[in-house]
Amino acid sequence: MAKIKIGVIGTGSISVEHIESYLKNDNVELYAFCDLNEERLKFMAEKYNVKHTFTDMNEMLKLGEIDAVSVCTWNSAHAPCTIAALNAGKHVLCEKPMSVSEEDAKAMKAAAEKNGKLLMIGFVRRYGNDCKILKEFINSDYFGDLYYAKATYLRRKGNPGGWFGDKSRSGAAL
């Protein structure tokens, strides 16, 4: 079986999670990286021995060898990068959140359907041990009948700054 060739758009901190996971899969080859930050792009390409690097996503997506793309950009770029990759005939794993608007999310879904490609959003907590344990409690009727549930999340490391705290790129209400 031929290896699945992966391109990564955005080589910031979350991309490391994608990259390290790909490296654990014998059926995958990290093939290309793209980032607007040339210094970060060069660092990551050297670290992971990736030969094909781009600062223009559209140039990377022209590579017919790439089968799938991880979109690891800031939130406001998720939709345009995902739609471009899908329209270029690539399967896409997009980091969460899917987009910053309902309209963008619908456009992403439509692009996947139009092109017959897979689109997955990286909601990693669904596979976390905490969720598994909670589901086991529910399945064993530990809680009884549930009528209401509320979940919260506390970021222990605080706001990381940079684009994360910039509403125009994060899409978050601050």
Secondary structure, 3 states (H helix, E strand, C coil): CCCEEEEEECCCHHHHHHHHHHHCCCCEEEEEEECCCHHHHHHHHHHHCCCEEECCHHHHHCCCCCCEEEECCCHHHHHHHHHHHHHCCCEEEEECCCCCCHHHHHHHHHHHHHHCCCEEEECHHHHCHHHHHHHHHHHCCCCCCCCCCCCCCCCCCCCCCHHHHCHHHHCCCC
